């Protein structure tokens, strides 16, 4: 059960990171503080954080959102 709980914790953390990255490539200090707090509460290690961030940065949806923002956000 602990493994299942940790998978849920990682999924929750990943969802928040994806939303923040979709909003903007620049993370505010407030969001940075929230991410740090979430990492602590959801027991996400440095290695897990790096792996999840890499996964998010290679996600097609996130790439399309970034391309859309860079193109001026039209359509």
N, CA, C and O atoms as CSV, one atom per row, in Angstrom:
chain,resi,resn,atom,element,x,y,z
A,1,UNK,N,N,0.809,-1.200,0.000
A,1,UNK,CA,C,0.000,0.000,0.000
A,1,UNK,C,C,0.854,1.266,0.000
A,1,UNK,O,O,0.473,2.262,-0.615
A,2,UNK,N,N,1.989,1.245,0.672
A,2,UNK,CA,C,2.863,2.415,0.686
A,2,UNK,C,C,3.306,2.800,-0.731
A,2,UNK,O,O,3.391,3.983,-1.060
A,3,UNK,N,N,3.584,1.800,-1.558
A,3,UNK,CA,C,3.987,2.076,-2.940
A,3,UNK,C,C,2.845,2.741,-3.692
A,3,UNK,O,O,3.071,3.698,-4.433
A,4,UNK,N,N,1.639,2.258,-3.516
A,4,UNK,CA,C,0.476,2.850,-4.180
A,4,UNK,C,C,0.252,4.295,-3.722
A,4,UNK,O,O,-0.061,5.170,-4.529
A,5,UNK,N,N,0.412,4.527,-2.449
A,5,UNK,CA,C,0.267,5.889,-1.919
A,5,UNK,C,C,1.312,6.814,-2.540
A,5,UNK,O,O,1.000,7.937,-2.936
A,6,UNK,N,N,2.560,6.330,-2.623
A,6,UNK,CA,C,3.619,7.169,-3.176
A,6,UNK,C,C,3.386,7.446,-4.662
A,6,UNK,O,O,3.707,8.536,-5.135
A,7,UNK,N,N,2.845,6.506,-5.392
A,7,UNK,CA,C,2.507,6.738,-6.797
A,7,UNK,C,C,1.473,7.860,-6.901
A,7,UNK,O,O,1.579,8.730,-7.766
A,8,UNK,N,N,0.484,7.836,-6.027
A,8,UNK,CA,C,-0.517,8.914,-6.010
A,8,UNK,C,C,0.124,10.251,-5.660
A,8,UNK,O,O,-0.231,11.281,-6.234
A,9,UNK,N,N,1.057,10.238,-4.730
A,9,UNK,CA,C,1.757,11.470,-4.352
A,9,UNK,C,C,2.526,12.037,-5.546
A,9,UNK,O,O,2.493,13.241,-5.803
A,10,UNK,N,N,3.210,11.164,-6.263
A,10,UNK,CA,C,3.960,11.604,-7.439
A,10,UNK,C,C,3.030,12.148,-8.515
A,10,UNK,O,O,3.341,13.158,-9.147
A,11,UNK,N,N,1.904,11.497,-8.729
A,11,UNK,CA,C,0.943,11.955,-9.726
A,11,UNK,C,C,0.393,13.335,-9.361
A,11,UNK,O,O,0.238,14.196,-10.227
A,12,UNK,N,N,0.104,13.537,-8.092
A,12,UNK,CA,C,-0.408,14.829,-7.641
A,12,UNK,C,C,0.644,15.916,-7.856
A,12,UNK,O,O,0.338,16.994,-8.365
A,13,UNK,N,N,1.863,15.630,-7.471
A,13,UNK,CA,C,2.952,16.585,-7.636
A,13,UNK,C,C,3.175,16.906,-9.107
A,13,UNK,O,O,3.348,18.067,-9.475
A,14,UNK,N,N,3.170,15.885,-9.937
A,14,UNK,CA,C,3.370,16.051,-11.371
A,14,UNK,C,C,2.257,16.918,-11.974
A,14,UNK,O,O,2.527,17.754,-12.836
A,15,UNK,N,N,1.042,16.731,-11.540
A,15,UNK,CA,C,-0.074,17.526,-12.056
A,15,UNK,C,C,0.093,19.003,-11.738
A,15,UNK,O,O,-0.172,19.861,-12.580
A,16,UNK,N,N,0.528,19.294,-10.538
A,16,UNK,CA,C,0.745,20.699,-10.158
A,16,UNK,C,C,1.881,21.291,-10.984
A,16,UNK,O,O,1.759,22.410,-11.482
A,17,UNK,N,N,2.975,20.567,-11.137
A,17,UNK,CA,C,4.085,21.054,-11.952
A,17,UNK,C,C,3.647,21.301,-13.384
A,17,UNK,O,O,3.988,22.329,-13.970
A,18,UNK,N,N,2.895,20.370,-13.952
A,18,UNK,CA,C,2.412,20.528,-15.332
A,18,UNK,C,C,1.565,21.794,-15.460
A,18,UNK,O,O,1.713,22.543,-16.426
A,19,UNK,N,N,0.698,22.030,-14.512
A,19,UNK,CA,C,-0.158,23.218,-14.563
A,19,UNK,C,C,0.683,24.484,-14.478
A,19,UNK,O,O,0.449,25.426,-15.235
A,20,UNK,N,N,1.645,24.526,-13.583
A,20,UNK,CA,C,2.494,25.705,-13.443
A,20,UNK,C,C,3.306,25.950,-14.716
A,20,UNK,O,O,3.429,27.089,-15.167
A,21,UNK,N,N,3.854,24.890,-15.288
A,21,UNK,CA,C,4.658,25.019,-16.500
A,21,UNK,C,C,3.773,25.414,-17.683
A,21,UNK,O,O,4.203,26.171,-18.553
A,22,UNK,N,N,2.562,24.914,-17.719
A,22,UNK,CA,C,1.624,25.295,-18.783
A,22,UNK,C,C,1.261,26.779,-18.679
A,22,UNK,O,O,1.060,27.443,-19.696
A,23,UNK,N,N,1.179,27.287,-17.471
A,23,UNK,CA,C,0.856,28.701,-17.273
A,23,UNK,C,C,1.972,29.605,-17.780
A,23,UNK,O,O,1.716,30.627,-18.416
A,24,UNK,N,N,3.212,29.218,-17.492
A,24,UNK,CA,C,4.347,30.061,-17.851
A,24,UNK,C,C,5.641,29.281,-17.642
A,24,UNK,O,O,5.736,28.421,-16.765
A,25,UNK,N,N,6.643,29.605,-18.479
A,25,UNK,CA,C,7.950,28.976,-18.281
A,25,UNK,C,C,8.656,29.520,-17.043
A,25,UNK,O,O,9.512,28.852,-16.463
A,26,UNK,N,N,8.292,30.735,-16.645
A,26,UNK,CA,C,8.897,31.368,-15.473
A,26,UNK,C,C,8.054,31.061,-14.233
A,26,UNK,O,O,6.866,31.378,-14.184
A,27,UNK,N,N,8.670,30.455,-13.258
A,27,UNK,CA,C,7.990,30.118,-12.005
A,27,UNK,C,C,8.220,31.258,-11.006
A,27,UNK,O,O,9.360,31.638,-10.742
A,28,UNK,N,N,7.136,31.794,-10.457
A,28,UNK,CA,C,7.253,32.871,-9.471
A,28,UNK,C,C,7.829,32.320,-8.164
A,28,UNK,O,O,7.857,31.111,-7.939
A,29,UNK,N,N,8.284,33.236,-7.315
A,29,UNK,CA,C,8.806,32.819,-6.003
A,29,UNK,C,C,7.713,32.149,-5.177
A,29,UNK,O,O,7.987,31.204,-4.436
A,30,UNK,N,N,6.491,32.626,-5.299
A,30,UNK,CA,C,5.377,32.027,-4.549
A,30,UNK,C,C,5.143,30.590,-4.989
A,30,UNK,O,O,4.941,29.699,-4.164
A,31,UNK,N,N,5.172,30.378,-6.297
A,31,UNK,CA,C,4.994,29.017,-6.816
A,31,UNK,C,C,6.175,28.138,-6.446
A,31,UNK,O,O,6.007,26.958,-6.137
A,32,UNK,N,N,7.370,28.713,-6.480
A,32,UNK,CA,C,8.563,27.963,-6.078
A,32,UNK,C,C,8.436,27.495,-4.628
A,32,UNK,O,O,8.753,26.349,-4.310
A,33,UNK,N,N,7.975,28.379,-3.761
A,33,UNK,CA,C,7.769,28.014,-2.355
A,33,UNK,C,C,6.719,26.926,-2.214
A,33,UNK,O,O,6.873,26.000,-1.418
A,34,UNK,N,N,5.651,27.044,-2.994
A,34,UNK,CA,C,4.598,26.028,-2.954
A,34,UNK,C,C,5.117,24.683,-3.445
A,34,UNK,O,O,4.797,23.647,-2.860
A,35,UNK,N,N,5.903,24.684,-4.497
A,35,UNK,CA,C,6.496,23.449,-5.016
A,35,UNK,C,C,7.376,22.805,-3.947
A,35,UNK,O,O,7.312,21.595,-3.729
A,36,UNK,N,N,8.196,23.618,-3.282
A,36,UNK,CA,C,9.058,23.081,-2.218
A,36,UNK,C,C,8.223,22.450,-1.103
A,36,UNK,O,O,8.557,21.379,-0.597
A,37,UNK,N,N,7.140,23.123,-0.728
A,37,UNK,CA,C,6.253,22.589,0.318
A,37,UNK,C,C,5.563,21.296,-0.146
A,37,UNK,O,O,5.448,20.339,0.620
A,38,UNK,N,N,5.115,21.281,-1.384
A,38,UNK,CA,C,4.488,20.074,-1.926
A,38,UNK,C,C,5.466,18.911,-1.957
A,38,UNK,O,O,5.110,17.780,-1.628
A,39,UNK,N,N,6.693,19.195,-2.351
A,39,UNK,CA,C,7.709,18.124,-2.372
A,39,UNK,C,C,7.868,17.503,-0.986
A,39,UNK,O,O,7.982,16.286,-0.841
A,40,UNK,N,N,7.871,18.355,0.013
A,40,UNK,CA,C,8.024,17.853,1.384
A,40,UNK,C,C,6.802,17.044,1.800
A,40,UNK,O,O,6.932,15.934,2.315
A,41,UNK,N,N,5.625,17.599,1.579
A,41,UNK,CA,C,4.386,16.940,2.004
A,41,UNK,C,C,4.099,15.655,1.225
A,41,UNK,O,O,3.555,14.696,1.772
A,42,UNK,N,N,4.471,15.650,-0.060
A,42,UNK,CA,C,4.186,14.482,-0.906
A,42,UNK,C,C,5.380,13.540,-1.021
A,42,UNK,O,O,5.355,12.586,-1.799
A,43,UNK,N,N,6.417,13.814,-0.247
A,43,UNK,CA,C,7.592,12.939,-0.171
A,43,UNK,C,C,8.225,12.682,-1.538
A,43,UNK,O,O,8.515,11.539,-1.892
A,44,UNK,N,N,8.434,13.751,-2.298
A,44,UNK,CA,C,9.063,13.646,-3.612
A,44,UNK,C,C,10.539,14.000,-3.456
A,44,UNK,O,O,10.886,15.111,-3.056
A,45,UNK,N,N,11.394,13.045,-3.776
A,45,UNK,CA,C,12.836,13.246,-3.617
A,45,UNK,C,C,13.381,14.124,-4.751
A,45,UNK,O,O,12.684,14.411,-5.724
A,46,UNK,N,N,14.647,14.544,-4.602
A,46,UNK,CA,C,15.305,15.328,-5.644
A,46,UNK,C,C,15.343,14.560,-6.959
A,46,UNK,O,O,15.052,15.118,-8.017
A,47,UNK,N,N,15.704,13.277,-6.893
A,47,UNK,CA,C,15.760,12.452,-8.101
A,47,UNK,C,C,14.386,12.309,-8.748
A,47,UNK,O,O,14.258,12.403,-9.969
A,48,UNK,N,N,13.368,12.083,-7.935
A,48,UNK,CA,C,12.008,11.968,-8.465
A,48,UNK,C,C,11.569,13.283,-9.108
A,48,UNK,O,O,10.939,13.287,-10.165
A,49,UNK,N,N,11.905,14.393,-8.462
A,49,UNK,CA,C,11.572,15.705,-9.009
A,49,UNK,C,C,12.204,15.873,-10.394
A,49,UNK,O,O,11.529,16.283,-11.338
A,50,UNK,N,N,13.482,15.561,-10.515
A,50,UNK,CA,C,14.176,15.690,-11.796
A,50,UNK,C,C,13.556,14.786,-12.855
A,50,UNK,O,O,13.385,15.202,-14.001
A,51,UNK,N,N,13.218,13.553,-12.483
A,51,UNK,CA,C,12.602,12.620,-13.432
A,51,UNK,C,C,11.240,13.120,-13.894
A,51,UNK,O,O,10.926,13.072,-15.084
A,52,UNK,N,N,10.434,13.597,-12.955
A,52,UNK,CA,C,9.105,14.098,-13.297
A,52,UNK,C,C,9.205,15.344,-14.160
A,52,UNK,O,O,8.438,15.502,-15.109
A,53,UNK,N,N,10.135,16.226,-13.846
A,53,UNK,CA,C,10.321,17.438,-14.628
A,53,UNK,C,C,10.752,17.105,-16.058
A,53,UNK,O,O,10.280,17.722,-17.013
A,54,UNK,N,N,11.633,16.146,-16.197
A,54,UNK,CA,C,12.069,15.706,-17.521
A,54,UNK,C,C,10.887,15.145,-18.311
A,54,UNK,O,O,10.726,15.435,-19.496
A,55,UNK,N,N,10.075,14.351,-17.650
A,55,UNK,CA,C,8.881,13.774,-18.281
A,55,UNK,C,C,7.922,14.881,-18.726
A,55,UNK,O,O,7.377,14.826,-19.828
A,56,UNK,N,N,7.722,15.863,-17.887
A,56,UNK,CA,C,6.816,16.978,-18.200
A,56,UNK,C,C,7.362,17.775,-19.383
A,56,UNK,O,O,6.612,18.117,-20.297
A,57,UNK,N,N,8.651,18.068,-19.374
A,57,UNK,CA,C,9.249,18.873,-20.437
A,57,UNK,C,C,9.231,18.176,-21.788
A,57,UNK,O,O,9.327,18.837,-22.822
A,58,UNK,N,N,9.109,16.857,-21.799
A,58,UNK,CA,C,9.031,16.130,-23.069
A,58,UNK,C,C,7.585,15.786,-23.444
A,58,UNK,O,O,7.347,15.136,-24.463
A,59,UNK,N,N,6.625,16.218,-22.629
A,59,UNK,CA,C,5.210,15.942,-22.873
A,59,UNK,C,C,4.710,16.746,-24.080
A,59,UNK,O,O,4.954,17.949,-24.172
A,60,UNK,N,N,4.013,16.081,-25.000
A,60,UNK,CA,C,3.508,16.735,-26.218
A,60,UNK,C,C,2.551,17.880,-25.914
A,60,UNK,O,O,2.609,18.921,-26.568
A,61,UNK,N,N,1.693,17.708,-24.957
A,61,UNK,CA,C,0.729,18.763,-24.623
A,61,UNK,C,C,1.458,20.003,-24.118
A,61,UNK,O,O,1.136,21.121,-24.522
A,62,UNK,N,N,2.431,19.813,-23.244
A,62,UNK,CA,C,3.213,20.940,-22.725
A,62,UNK,C,C,3.971,21.615,-23.869
A,62,UNK,O,O,4.045,22.843,-23.915
A,63,UNK,N,N,4.529,20.841,-24.782
A,63,UNK,CA,C,5.232,21.417,-25.940
A,63,UNK,C,C,4.286,22.262,-26.791
A,63,UNK,O,O,4.644,23.361,-27.217
A,64,UNK,N,N,3.085,21.752,-27.036
A,64,UNK,CA,C,2.118,22.511,-27.846
A,64,UNK,C,C,1.729,23.811,-27.147
A,64,UNK,O,O,1.595,24.853,-27.790
A,65,UNK,N,N,1.549,23.746,-25.836
A,65,UNK,CA,C,1.206,24.950,-25.078
A,65,UNK,C,C,2.337,25.963,-25.172
A,65,UNK,O,O,2.081,27.150,-25.375
A,66,UNK,N,N,3.573,25.522,-25.030
A,66,UNK,CA,C,4.726,26.429,-25.136
A,66,UNK,C,C,4.798,27.040,-26.537
A,66,UNK,O,O,5.018,28.243,-26.682
A,67,UNK,N,N,4.612,26.214,-27.561
A,67,UNK,CA,C,4.630,26.717,-28.934
A,67,UNK,C,C,3.525,27.746,-29.144
A,67,UNK,O,O,3.738,28.769,-29.795
A,68,UNK,N,N,2.368,27.478,-28.602
A,68,UNK,CA,C,1.229,28.388,-28.714
A,68,UNK,C,C,1.546,29.729,-28.045
A,68,UNK,O,O,1.271,30.793,-28.599
A,69,UNK,N,N,2.130,29.657,-26.838
A,69,UNK,CA,C,2.493,30.890,-26.125
A,69,UNK,C,C,3.544,31.672,-26.894
A,69,UNK,O,O,3.461,32.897,-26.992
A,70,UNK,N,N,4.529,30.977,-27.438
A,70,UNK,CA,C,5.609,31.655,-28.171
A,70,UNK,C,C,5.094,32.268,-29.467
A,70,UNK,O,O,5.657,33.244,-29.961
A,71,UNK,N,N,4.023,31.697,-30.020
A,71,UNK,CA,C,3.433,32.222,-31.237
A,71,UNK,C,C,2.457,33.347,-30.988
A,71,UNK,O,O,1.806,33.820,-31.920
A,72,UNK,N,N,2.343,33.778,-29.766
A,72,UNK,CA,C,1.462,34.890,-29.439
A,72,UNK,C,C,0.139,34.471,-28.818
A,72,UNK,O,O,-0.677,35.318,-28.455
A,73,UNK,N,N,-0.075,33.166,-28.696
A,73,UNK,CA,C,-1.278,32.685,-28.016
A,73,UNK,C,C,-2.563,32.843,-28.798
A,73,UNK,O,O,-3.648,32.861,-28.217
A,74,UNK,N,N,-2.450,32.958,-30.109
A,74,UNK,CA,C,-3.693,33.089,-30.882
A,74,UNK,C,C,-4.204,31.725,-31.332
A,74,UNK,O,O,-3.421,30.806,-31.572
A,75,UNK,N,N,-5.500,31.603,-31.443
A,75,UNK,CA,C,-6.284,30.436,-31.855
A,75,UNK,C,C,-6.426,29.375,-30.845
A,75,UNK,O,O,-7.068,28.357,-31.105
